[in-house]
Amino acid sequence: MFTYIIIDDEILIRKGTLKKLEPLHEEITCIGEADNGQDGIKLIAEAKPDFVILDMQMPVMNGMELLPYLASHYESMPLIVISGYKNFDYIKQAISARAVEYLLKPFSADMIQDCVKKVLNQLQQRSEIRQQLKLTEEQTEQVRYDYDISLIHNLIFGYRTLDPILTSHRLNYINTTHNLILLTFGYYENADDSKFSLWLEENGFGDMALYISGRDVQQPQGFLILFLPQQNPKLQKDLAKQIFRSFRTYLLSLELEPVVGFSNIHHSLSDLNTAYRECALALDQRPLAAPKNSVCFYQSELHPITIHWEHTSEFLFRIEAGMTDAVSELFDDLFQYYESIPECRLIDIKAHCRKLAGSCQQLITEYINSPASDTSEGSGSMERVSSHFFHITDLEAYYRQFFMNVAFMLKPYSVYNSDDVIENVKTYMQRNYQKDLTQDYIASLFYMNRSYLSSQFRKKTGEKFVDYLNDVRLEHAEELLQKPGQKMYQVAKAVGYDNEKYFFRIFRKRTGMTPDQYRKQLSGKN
């Protein structure tokens, strides 16, 4: 429905015009009448009609004066000019004011209706254009907003380092903000965070807080960036805590209780990745026994504790041999062991798992000599992935899959695929001579009774277990003694002997000379 007003000093003409336009009542409605140009200007300002029908000859302010005013102040408003005079000057004035039509009195109903239909067609076209422009502007703004959110997301994860400039009107306030704090939320399950931004806006935090979903990360995550005014750092942190408390209450109403990491105060969007690492460290350094919905503040980086798991060698052997069932059982034992250490934190588990994974990657490189198995690249990729896990259950699931995959991958290539178990035992001793190898330990690895292993080993090799082990170790010791600068205690330790005197004794028994004499003999030959 479009609206119009009539400006004409003759009331009968006004009423007649209204009567003639009644057939168009479903499309137009008259919202006012005026009998001179001056009152017409006031009426237009108040009623804001879509178009105007006006006479040229009027008291106070006639059409010759009114038209230039309307052309100047209401440039796009359609005008229908009516007059009882065939005056060319009037016609020129109407044309210059971009009137749609100039009608001479008396005019018929069809004539005025045709004029109005032209106006309606023009107004409809303008409305469609405005709607299209509005839609285009909204679409452009949405594209810019989505790009800005993606850019901020990439900054958090360190995919972009250049100083960013946000282009959307909605986030333009961030370009002039100088202080920010990042909060990282680690959810225990997927959270529907689609309404979080709306909640922030409705509760007055729209120009201070921005929520971003942590997409492209295996563990459900979210980020709340608080943009704080210039003020005392303590006041900034207090304000951040106030906003967080309100937001946390909202999360609790949704039955969400994530762990939360707080970063320090930073001064640029380009610092977001540093802030994220601070959040991750704060979360990683909380004890395993900490409450489920802990809030952790970054203070300083602490080094991981050293974890000594007694089944490490066996675990790596089972992986190398492709024994997936045994790998799974030992992995369960590993995570039970982590939870039994009172001071154990997520950062300690990540460091220990990465160390075990590094040993596995060396096995992959050894067995499958491929550029794709580069250990440094694989280790870095694994560290990046595991750094996003803030719950032990997610970390456990990730590394279980990794170790099982490695065991499955190595099984066809394993050097322990011989049908002769003693050959497999010999292979293990040759590859692990530097470790503390006992008959009990070897027997357990190959699911054998100790005495049965001893008898079978002697039967197959003609040697005692300990003599064969010493032979393997001393062969490697002779190789090391040929290298300059090797200390005797270093050689002894390198081949698996903690007791240097015992090493000297068995070396002399095997070669008929001490290690020093052996080295001098080599020097003489050279």
Beta strands, then each sheet from edge to edge (+ up, - down):
strand 1: 2-7
strand 2: 28-34
strand 3: 51-55
strand 4: 79-83
strand 5: 101-104
strand 6: 179-186
strand 7: 209-213
strand 8: 221-228
strand 9: 259-262
strand 10: 295-297
sheet 1: 2+ 1+ 3+ 4+ 5+
sheet 2: 7+ 8- 6+ 9- 10-
end
